[in-house]
Structures are given as structure tokens and as C-alpha cells.
Amino acid sequence: MKKDHHQDSLTPQRKHRKLLKDGSGVEVWPEAIEKTFVQGLREYWASPYATYSQSRGRSRWRNQFLVDYLQRHGIQRTKKQVASHIQVLRNMWKGQPEFHLVAGGDEQVDPVTHIPIKEEGMDANGLMPFEWDDRESSHSASPDFSPPDSQSDFPLTPEQKLFPLDSNGFGVKQETSPGSLYFHSTTQIASPTTSPNGNYQHSLPEYGAKPPYPYSPSTQYSPTTTSYPRYTPNRVTTLYLYAEGMTPFSVNVDALGQSSLSPRPTYGLRIKLSVPVLNDVRSPPALHGFTASVAVAAVWSSAAKCTTKVMSGNACIFEECEALQVSHIGTSGVVHAMLPESSLSRCRWLDPNTPTTLTQELTVDDQVLLYLIYDLDRKNGFMPSAEFLGFQHYKQDKSNSSSASSTSGAVPALYPTSQSSSHSRRVPQSSVPYSVPSNPYSVVPSIPMSR
């Protein structure tokens, strides 16, 4: 009886296999790794990434999903290697039942012939365009996750309907927390420059209104001078939150209001974060807090920063401000950037016995683009979760500094210990007049903190 070679090999048409460029002689995709790769493809199509992502940019989600999947199995491959191998499998599996595993998100496949159905504008060879906007060494874990443009993010579920809120504050809306898709977040991305286009930045001219001319009959009909902003208005299109053991959470900021408004108002978002207590052994051991990233509509000209504050009541206990860390710039010009490491990424270490709120203000080119309020829930389960509560238009309070000094006498003991720690970053005395404990954590964090 003739043995069916197709049962032994996933790619019986393969004549040779490429080797790694490190000179080790090891194949890039040997049979064993290829089987793991194909299993990752199957799990991708059963995951929320394939279910909720729209067609545009979906291959980026798939490529990064496979990079993370292989890494969890001890296999290091870049997104470029993954994209190249998907193209190889497309060519070999054309007409085979497995072709649907490597089909594009918006690609229709004939159920009988297993060949993609050509549509108008489709390449004659049926090739799927590569989305190689990543680096050669892009085999990092989830913080280097390359979310697509705002049109391709996770849409809000029906329970997360967006609604206007009254002027008295943010409304609260309960919803089902996301599922427990295990999501790794172990690395941090470094930004080479404060501005994504810093290497090409030229000095910007100072735009502004010219001083008025003295009134005279000859000048009363002169055209009026118009004042122009120094920077082009920008906006945050999407907010992403990640945590160890939590499904990636996102809010489509562009969907919160009418996009026709120009410039778009700054939004304040309120999010409830369920943060397990530190000694709960049922929680993921690597969970320290939440990692956040944003998609910004355009490259900024000068600087982008995030100011994080730890609040107890109306009092600011701890404050830190650092630059956004650029992940990559999409083909449409959207900048994907990680928010800097802050109290948000270490919030599990905060004292669970004191009601605590975190705030983050994102400023790009001297414009506040987004304001975030995180209510920390320390008594609701042993797994982290994020729940969108609501939004409203945000206006920067110019009296923050004066109000802070007026409440300095009522600052509670949010952080019970007073040991010194190299991990804490205190507010300068000039910006917050009241004293801040030398260690802002109930327990000294055991994870290294990089500035």
C-alpha cells in the first residue's frame, strides 16, 4: 500500500528549505516548527483577532499573533520571517484544503477548488501584499504588538455603548469583563527620538499675529492679520490596554464623537481597572499593572509626553512625566506609541486599603489630546480586567496647582511605608507643595524600573 506523503509533510511540494543566516545550518522552517506554525494559524482563526478585526491591517494582527505564539513555544522568528513563510504556504497550498489558513482577511476562497476568487483590483498572481513596517528584530512580546490603524481595532461590544455624560461627572455603566486570553507583556520598547521624525526635523518658523499698525486712513482698509497655530492639530484615534492574563482592551476614540468637528475636542475617558491584591496566589505571577499604548493620527513635530498622577480624593500623591515611546509608524502615517512606564504599570503594588485613582494626560506638541481616569478596584476577583465607564469633553483646569496646595493638609497616608527606594520618582517640591513619601508603594517592587 502506497504511503501518502501528504500525511507526513504539510508542504509536500517543497524542494528545499532555507537556512538561518547565522551560519548554524539550521533550517528556518523545519518540519517540527512548521507544524507548530500551522497550529498557530488555526488558533489565530479561532481567536478574537480574526473575529473582530476588520480586513484592513488584519495580516499585521495575524503576523504578530504568530510571532507571540511561536515565542511561547520557545521559537524565535521575526514578523518578516512569518510574513514570508505565509506567502510560501499560499503558493504551495493553492488548491489545497489548508489554503483558508493563509487566506487574506477580505479574500474569498472557492470552497471546492480552494483557490482564491479574483476580484477587481486583485493582483494577477493572487499574491497577498506584505505589510513589512516592522524591524528586522521584531520578535518581541506583546508591548511590541503592532495594532493596525483605528479602522482595524477591536470594536466595542454592545455592552460598551458610548454615551454622553452630564456636567456633574462621569457616569458608570456595568458590563461583562473581557475573556481570559493569556497575553504576555514582558518587554519594553525604547524610542530612538522624542519625535518620530526627529532626524528630519527642521527648525519651525514662529507663527503668530503681527503687531497692529497705528490707525491711519491709509491703513484702515488693510487686510487683517491672521494668527496661525505653531503646530497642526492632532488627535488620538485609539487607546489600547494590556495586562498579564487579560484580553487586550481598546477604545476607539474616533468613534466617540462627530469626526467633522475641527479641531476635535479633547476627550476625557473613565476606565475601571480591576487590580488583584499583591498576595493573591491565583493571579498571574508576572502581573504588576497595566501597559497602555495609543495610536496618534499624525507624526508630531516637537514632543509627546504623558503625565501620570496618583490621586487620593482630590489630592495628588505622586506625579511623573515622561515621553511617549514610539513603536512604529503605519503606512497611513498613524503613529503607534507606548505610554511610558509609570504607576499604571506598577499599580498592583499600591496600597489596596486606600481608595486610589490614577490619571494620565497625553500632551503632543503642547496640545492635550487625551485625558484618562483609572478607578482602581482592588476587591473584585483575582484576574485583571478593564471596563469602559464613559467619556466627556475635557478642559484643562488652570487652577490645579492652587487647588493642590489648598488640599495639602488633608493628604491621607496612601503609602504606609517610608523606606527609600530607587524605583520611586517623586514630584518636585516646586510643582506639588506637600510632602511625598519616599517610597510610594506598599511593598518595594521587585521588578527593574527603567527610565
C-alpha positions as CSV (number, residue, x, y, z in Angstrom):
1,M,0.0,0.0,0.0
2,K,1.5,3.3,-1.0
3,K,2.1,5.7,1.8
4,D,0.5,9.1,1.5
5,H,3.4,11.5,1.9
6,H,0.9,14.4,2.4
7,Q,0.1,12.9,5.8
8,D,3.8,13.2,6.8
9,S,4.5,16.7,5.4
10,L,2.4,19.8,5.5
11,T,4.2,21.0,2.3
12,P,4.9,18.0,0.1
13,Q,5.7,20.4,-2.8
14,R,8.7,21.9,-1.0
15,K,12.0,21.1,-2.8
16,H,14.3,22.7,-0.3
17,R,14.3,24.7,2.9
18,K,16.1,28.0,3.7
19,L,18.7,28.1,6.4
20,L,19.1,30.7,9.2
21,K,21.6,33.4,8.3
22,D,23.6,32.9,11.5
23,G,25.7,30.2,9.8
24,S,24.4,27.5,12.1
25,G,23.0,25.4,9.3
26,V,19.6,25.2,11.0
27,E,16.5,25.4,8.8
28,V,14.3,28.4,9.2
29,W,11.2,26.3,9.0
30,P,11.9,22.6,9.7
31,E,9.0,20.2,9.7
32,A,8.5,20.3,13.5
33,I,8.5,24.1,13.7
34,E,6.2,24.3,10.6
35,K,3.7,22.1,12.4
36,T,3.7,24.5,15.3
37,F,3.4,27.4,12.9
38,V,0.3,25.8,11.3
39,Q,-1.2,25.1,14.7
40,G,-0.7,28.8,15.4
41,L,-2.6,29.7,12.2
42,R,-5.5,27.5,13.3
43,E,-5.6,29.1,16.8
44,Y,-5.4,32.6,15.2
45,W,-8.6,32.0,13.2
46,A,-10.3,30.9,16.4
47,S,-9.2,33.9,18.3
48,P,-10.7,37.4,18.8
49,Y,-8.1,38.9,16.5
50,A,-9.6,37.2,13.5
51,T,-13.2,37.5,14.7
52,Y,-13.2,41.2,15.5
53,S,-10.5,42.7,13.3
54,Q,-11.7,44.2,10.0
55,S,-9.9,43.3,6.8
56,R,-7.6,46.3,6.7
57,G,-4.4,45.6,8.6
58,R,-5.5,42.1,9.7
59,S,-2.3,40.5,8.4
60,R,-0.4,42.6,11.0
61,W,-2.5,41.1,13.8
62,R,-2.0,37.7,12.4
63,N,1.8,38.0,11.9
64,Q,2.2,39.4,15.5
65,F,-0.1,36.7,16.8
66,L,2.1,34.0,15.2
67,V,5.3,35.7,16.5
68,D,4.0,35.6,20.0
69,Y,2.6,32.1,19.6
70,L,6.0,30.7,18.4
71,Q,7.8,32.6,21.2
72,R,5.6,30.9,23.8
73,H,6.7,27.6,22.3
74,G,10.4,28.6,22.5
75,I,10.7,29.6,18.9
76,Q,12.1,33.0,17.9
77,R,11.0,34.2,14.5
78,T,10.5,37.8,13.2
79,K,7.4,39.2,11.7
80,K,9.2,39.5,8.4
81,Q,10.0,35.8,8.5
82,V,6.4,35.0,9.4
83,A,5.0,37.1,6.6
84,S,7.5,35.5,4.1
85,H,6.5,32.0,5.2
86,I,2.8,32.7,4.9
87,Q,3.4,33.7,1.3
88,V,5.3,30.5,0.7
89,L,2.4,28.5,2.1
90,R,0.0,30.4,0.0
91,N,1.8,29.3,-3.1
92,M,2.1,25.7,-2.0
93,W,-1.4,25.4,-0.6
94,K,-3.3,26.9,-3.6
95,G,-6.0,24.4,-4.4
96,Q,-5.4,22.5,-1.1
97,P,-7.9,22.4,1.8
98,E,-5.4,24.2,4.0
99,F,-5.4,27.3,1.9
100,H,-8.0,29.0,4.0
101,L,-5.5,29.2,6.9
102,V,-3.3,31.6,4.9
103,A,-6.1,33.5,3.0
104,G,-6.4,37.2,3.5
105,G,-9.0,38.6,5.8
106,D,-11.1,40.0,3.0
107,E,-10.2,37.3,0.5
108,Q,-12.9,34.9,-0.8
109,V,-11.9,31.2,-1.3
110,D,-13.8,28.8,-3.6
111,P,-14.9,26.0,-1.2
112,V,-14.5,23.4,-4.0
113,T,-11.2,24.3,-5.7
114,H,-9.7,26.0,-2.6
115,I,-8.5,28.8,-4.9
116,P,-9.0,32.5,-4.1
117,I,-11.7,34.1,-6.1
118,K,-10.2,37.0,-8.1
119,E,-11.9,40.4,-7.6
120,E,-11.4,43.6,-9.4
121,G,-8.1,45.2,-8.5
122,M,-6.6,42.0,-7.2
123,D,-3.1,41.1,-8.2
124,A,-2.9,38.7,-11.2
125,N,-0.7,36.3,-9.3
126,G,-3.0,36.3,-6.3
127,L,-0.2,37.4,-4.0
128,M,-1.0,39.0,-0.7
129,P,0.8,42.3,-0.1
130,F,3.4,42.2,2.7
131,E,3.0,44.6,5.5
132,W,6.7,44.9,6.4
133,D,6.6,48.0,8.5
134,D,8.4,46.4,11.4
135,R,12.1,46.0,12.2
136,E,14.4,43.1,11.4
137,S,14.5,42.1,15.1
138,S,10.8,42.5,15.8
139,H,10.4,39.2,17.7
140,S,9.4,40.9,21.0
141,A,6.4,40.1,23.0
142,S,3.2,42.0,23.4
143,P,4.3,45.6,24.1
144,D,5.7,45.5,20.6
145,F,2.3,44.3,19.4
146,S,1.6,46.2,16.2
147,P,-2.0,47.2,16.3
148,P,-3.4,48.3,12.9
149,D,-4.9,51.6,12.2
150,S,-8.0,52.8,14.0
151,Q,-10.3,51.2,11.4
152,S,-9.0,47.8,12.3
153,D,-9.1,47.7,16.1
154,F,-11.4,45.7,18.3
155,P,-14.8,47.3,18.1
156,L,-16.6,47.9,21.3
157,T,-19.1,45.2,22.3
158,P,-22.8,46.1,22.5
159,E,-22.4,46.3,26.3
160,Q,-19.8,49.1,25.8
161,K,-22.2,51.6,24.1
162,L,-20.8,55.1,24.3
163,F,-22.9,57.8,25.8
164,P,-22.7,61.5,26.6
165,L,-22.4,62.3,30.3
166,D,-23.8,65.2,32.4
167,S,-21.6,68.0,33.6
168,N,-21.5,66.6,37.1
169,G,-19.0,63.9,36.3
170,F,-18.6,60.6,34.6
171,G,-21.5,58.1,34.5
172,V,-20.9,54.5,35.4
173,K,-22.0,51.6,33.3
174,Q,-21.6,48.0,34.2
175,E,-20.6,45.4,31.6
176,T,-19.2,42.0,31.2
177,S,-15.4,41.9,31.6
178,P,-13.3,40.6,28.6
179,G,-12.3,36.9,28.5
180,S,-9.1,35.5,29.7
181,L,-6.9,35.2,26.6
182,Y,-3.4,34.9,28.1
183,F,-1.4,37.8,26.9
184,H,2.3,38.3,27.5
185,S,3.8,41.7,28.2
186,T,7.4,41.3,29.3
187,T,9.4,43.7,27.3
188,Q,9.6,47.5,26.9
189,I,10.2,49.4,23.7
190,A,12.7,52.2,23.5
191,S,12.1,55.3,21.5
192,P,15.1,56.5,19.5
193,T,13.9,60.1,19.4
194,T,11.4,62.2,21.2
195,S,9.7,63.0,17.9
196,P,9.2,60.2,15.3
197,N,10.6,62.4,12.6
198,G,13.3,63.9,14.8
199,N,16.1,63.0,12.4
200,Y,14.4,65.1,9.6
201,Q,13.1,67.9,11.7
202,H,14.0,71.4,10.6
203,S,13.5,74.5,12.8
204,L,9.9,75.6,12.6
205,P,9.1,79.2,12.0
206,E,7.4,81.2,14.7
207,Y,3.9,81.8,13.5
208,G,1.8,84.5,15.2
209,A,-0.1,87.7,14.7
210,K,1.8,90.7,13.7
211,P,1.6,93.7,16.0
212,P,-1.3,96.0,14.9
213,Y,-0.3,99.1,12.8
214,P,-1.2,102.5,14.2
215,Y,-4.6,103.6,12.9
216,S,-4.5,105.9,9.9
217,P,-6.8,106.5,7.0
218,S,-4.4,104.7,4.7
219,T,-4.3,101.6,6.8
220,Q,-7.9,101.3,8.0
221,Y,-8.8,99.1,5.0
222,S,-5.6,97.0,5.2
223,P,-6.3,93.2,5.3
224,T,-6.5,91.9,8.9
225,T,-3.6,89.8,10.1
226,T,-4.5,86.1,10.9
227,S,-2.8,84.2,13.7
228,Y,-1.8,80.6,12.9
229,P,-1.1,77.8,15.3
230,R,2.5,76.7,15.6
231,Y,1.6,73.0,15.2
232,T,-1.0,71.2,13.1
233,P,-3.9,69.9,15.3
234,N,-3.5,66.2,16.1
235,R,-5.6,63.6,17.8
236,V,-5.5,60.2,19.5
237,T,-7.5,57.7,17.4
238,T,-7.3,54.6,19.6
239,L,-6.4,53.6,23.2
240,Y,-5.0,50.2,24.0
241,L,-4.6,48.5,27.4
242,Y,-2.7,45.2,28.1
243,A,-2.1,43.2,31.2
244,E,-0.8,39.8,32.0
245,G,-3.7,37.4,31.9
246,M,-6.2,39.9,30.3
247,T,-7.6,40.1,26.8
248,P,-6.2,43.2,25.0
249,F,-8.7,46.1,25.6
250,S,-9.2,49.1,23.3
251,V,-11.3,52.1,23.0
252,N,-11.9,53.7,19.5
253,V,-11.6,57.3,20.5
254,D,-12.5,58.4,16.9
255,A,-16.0,56.8,17.4
256,L,-16.8,58.9,20.5
257,G,-18.0,61.9,18.6
258,Q,-18.5,63.5,15.3
259,S,-15.3,63.5,13.2
260,S,-16.5,66.6,11.3
261,L,-15.7,68.8,14.3
262,S,-12.5,70.7,13.6
263,P,-10.5,70.8,15.7
264,R,-11.8,67.8,17.6
265,P,-12.4,68.4,21.3
266,T,-10.2,66.7,23.8
267,Y,-11.9,63.8,25.5
268,G,-11.6,62.5,29.0
269,L,-12.2,58.8,29.3
270,R,-13.0,57.0,32.6
271,I,-12.0,53.3,32.9
272,K,-12.3,50.9,35.8
273,L,-9.4,48.6,36.3
274,S,-9.7,45.5,38.4
275,V,-6.3,45.0,40.0
276,P,-5.8,41.9,42.2
277,V,-4.1,42.3,45.6
278,L,-0.4,41.5,45.7
279,N,-0.7,38.4,47.8
280,D,-3.4,36.7,45.8
281,V,-1.6,33.5,44.6
282,R,-4.3,32.8,42.0
283,S,-3.3,35.9,40.0
284,P,-0.6,35.7,37.2
285,P,2.7,35.9,38.9
286,A,4.1,38.3,36.4
287,L,1.2,40.8,36.8
288,H,2.4,44.1,38.1
289,G,0.0,46.5,36.4
290,F,-1.3,47.7,33.0
291,T,0.6,48.6,29.9
292,A,-1.0,51.3,27.6
293,S,-0.4,52.4,24.1
294,V,-2.1,54.9,21.7
295,A,-2.5,55.4,18.0
296,V,-1.9,59.1,17.1
297,A,-3.3,60.3,13.8
298,A,-0.1,62.1,12.6
299,V,3.6,62.4,13.4
300,W,4.3,65.1,15.9
301,S,6.7,67.9,15.3
302,S,8.2,68.6,18.7
303,A,7.4,66.3,21.6
304,A,4.8,63.9,23.0
305,K,4.6,63.2,26.7
306,C,2.4,61.5,29.3
307,T,1.9,62.9,32.8
308,T,0.7,60.3,35.3
309,K,-0.7,61.2,38.7
310,V,-1.7,59.0,41.7
311,M,-4.7,60.6,43.4
312,S,-6.4,60.0,46.7
313,G,-9.6,62.1,46.9
314,N,-8.7,65.5,45.4
315,A,-5.0,65.2,46.5
316,C,-2.2,64.3,44.2
317,I,0.2,62.0,46.0
318,F,2.6,61.1,43.2
319,E,3.4,62.5,39.8
320,E,5.7,61.6,36.9
321,C,6.1,62.8,33.4
322,E,8.0,61.1,30.5
323,A,8.0,60.9,26.7
324,L,5.9,58.5,24.7
325,Q,7.9,55.6,23.2
326,V,7.3,55.2,19.5
327,S,6.6,51.6,18.4
328,H,6.2,52.2,14.7
329,I,4.6,54.4,12.1
330,G,1.9,52.8,9.8
331,T,1.7,53.3,6.1
332,S,-1.1,55.8,6.5
333,G,1.0,57.9,8.8
334,V,-0.6,56.8,12.1
335,V,2.0,56.7,14.9
336,H,1.7,53.8,17.3
337,A,3.4,54.6,20.7
338,M,3.7,53.1,24.1
339,L,2.9,55.1,27.1
340,P,5.9,55.3,29.4
341,E,6.4,53.1,32.4
342,S,4.5,54.7,35.3
343,S,2.4,54.0,38.3
344,L,-0.1,52.4,35.9
345,S,2.3,49.7,35.1
346,R,3.0,49.1,38.8
347,C,-0.5,49.7,40.2
348,R,-0.7,46.3,41.8
349,W,1.9,47.4,44.3
350,L,-0.2,50.3,45.5
351,D,-1.8,50.1,48.9
352,P,-5.1,48.2,48.4
353,N,-6.6,49.6,51.6
354,T,-6.7,53.2,50.3
355,P,-9.1,54.2,47.5
356,T,-6.9,55.3,44.7
357,T,-7.4,56.8,41.3
358,L,-4.8,57.3,38.5
359,T,-4.9,60.0,35.9
360,Q,-2.9,60.3,32.7
361,E,-2.7,63.4,30.5
362,L,-1.3,62.9,27.0
363,T,0.2,66.1,25.5
364,V,1.5,66.2,21.9
365,D,3.1,69.4,20.6
366,D,1.8,71.4,23.6
367,Q,-1.8,70.1,22.9
368,V,-3.6,67.9,25.4
369,L,-5.0,65.2,23.2
370,L,-6.4,62.8,25.7
371,Y,-7.1,62.6,29.5
372,L,-7.6,59.3,31.2
373,I,-9.0,58.5,34.6
374,Y,-8.5,55.0,36.0
375,D,-10.5,53.9,39.0
376,L,-8.7,51.1,40.7
377,D,-10.9,48.2,42.0
378,R,-8.8,46.1,44.4
379,K,-11.6,43.8,45.7
380,N,-13.1,42.3,42.5
381,G,-11.5,39.0,41.6
382,F,-8.1,37.6,41.1
383,M,-7.7,38.4,37.4
384,P,-7.1,41.9,35.9
385,S,-9.8,43.5,33.7
386,A,-10.7,46.8,32.2
387,E,-14.2,48.3,31.9
388,F,-15.0,51.5,29.9
389,L,-17.3,53.7,32.1
390,G,-17.8,56.7,29.9
391,F,-16.4,59.9,28.5
392,Q,-16.9,63.7,28.3
393,H,-15.2,66.7,26.9
394,Y,-12.1,67.6,28.8
395,K,-10.9,71.2,29.6
396,Q,-7.6,71.6,31.3
397,D,-8.0,73.0,34.8
398,K,-5.7,76.0,35.1
399,S,-6.2,76.0,38.9
400,N,-4.8,72.6,39.5
401,S,-1.7,73.9,41.2
402,S,-3.6,76.2,43.6
403,S,-6.2,73.6,44.5
404,A,-3.4,71.1,45.2
405,S,-1.9,73.4,47.8
406,S,-5.3,74.0,49.4
407,T,-5.8,70.3,50.0
408,S,-2.2,69.5,51.1
409,G,-3.2,69.4,54.7
410,A,-5.7,66.6,54.1
411,V,-3.4,64.2,52.3
412,P,-4.1,60.6,53.7
413,A,-1.3,58.1,54.3
414,L,-1.8,56.4,50.9
415,Y,1.6,54.7,51.1
416,P,2.2,53.3,54.6
417,T,6.0,52.5,54.3
418,S,8.7,55.1,54.4
419,Q,11.7,53.1,53.2
420,S,13.8,54.6,50.4
421,S,13.6,53.0,47.1
422,S,15.4,53.7,43.8
423,H,12.3,52.8,41.9
424,S,10.2,55.7,43.1
425,R,10.1,59.0,41.3
426,R,8.8,61.9,43.4
427,V,7.1,65.1,42.4
428,P,9.4,68.1,42.6
429,Q,8.7,70.2,45.6
430,S,8.1,73.2,43.3
431,S,5.1,71.6,41.5
432,V,3.5,69.8,44.5
433,P,3.9,71.8,47.7
434,Y,3.1,69.0,50.1
435,S,5.5,66.2,51.1
436,V,5.5,62.9,49.3
437,P,6.6,59.6,50.9
438,S,10.0,58.4,49.8
439,N,8.5,55.1,48.8
440,P,5.1,55.4,47.0
441,Y,4.4,51.6,47.2
442,S,3.1,49.4,49.9
443,V,5.8,46.9,49.1
444,V,9.1,47.6,47.3
445,P,8.6,46.4,43.7
446,S,10.9,43.5,42.8
447,I,10.9,44.3,39.1
448,P,13.6,46.6,37.5
449,M,12.3,50.0,36.5
450,S,13.9,51.7,33.5
451,R,13.6,55.4,32.9
